[in-house]
Amino acid sequence: MRFRRAGRRIALLAIASLALTGCGLLGGESSPSGSGEAQVSEIKVAVLPTMDTVPLHLAIESGYFRQEGLDVKPITAASGSDCVTKLVNGEVQFAFSSWTPFFVAKAKQAADIKLVADATAAVPGYAVVATMPNSPITSIGQLSGKKVAVTARLTISHLLVLTQLKSNGVDPSTVTFVELPFPQMAERLSKGEIDAAFLVEPFIQQAVKQVGARTLFDATAGRASDIPLTGYGARADFVDGNRATVEKFQRVLKRATDEVRSDRAKVDPLLEKIAKVDAETARKTVLTDFVSTLDPAQIQRVVDLMVEFKALDQRIEVAEMVIRPQA
């Protein structure tokens, strides 16, 4: 895998401070749970302008959701943490994010979060830490005392960088992390406001084209190889009251995900639109691993990293959060 403001509180505090009460969901009243017609047909999904959401946009533009009786509207947020905050607040019915903010919200009891769909997993070259071509930093060991941009603390971008630092003998506490949305990272690199930036595709190719950025290290190497990156979550009260809606959402996403896995021609045009990159950049982009089946054992790896780096106080059992789609 996953995946945007000055003065913003870090994700952990933002989510932890949200009250459990007064968080009514949008979309009107829901009928009892169960299969059949979707109880809520107008759906808002918090998203990021990243490749991971290509299947969702394909499903919207191809009319797959409408075929299931759903009117789905994507709501762009600044980061995965912002997406989950919108979910907890009841501004959206589903949220796309790297997995970590879902677990922070769950642990802090901001809301009872359920995981409803997978999105992406890591492949070599999809997520890297980059520097400027003339930067004196030539190895990960030289990041001590430097500023590294991530989308937000406690998101997968932060966690992956921490993992690589530790694996390479660098004390993560010696690195200053700066929160920035992906589209701003190349410019901040070129101005010298940060020393390195965590980037995912297609923003890697965009940064190469705009400022000549070069890869310092792959953020998903070693113990982070093939790690799950992103997915979709919902609140338990919405899932319980709208199980048919959730099942339709899952079914459509799987259909669209399986399509983009087998046909790159469906990916590049949407990349241009979602990430606002040109056709050449889209064609050069390293595609993520689009995943359509929730695997609790794999996602548990993310939780274990969060515990290791003290983003969580205790281990959460992912299997207890997963809502499996109907066969």
Order of alpha helices (4+ residues) and beta strands (2+ residues): alpha-beta-alpha-alpha-beta-alpha-beta-alpha-beta-beta-beta-alpha-beta-alpha-beta-alpha-beta-beta-alpha-alpha-alpha-alpha-beta-alpha
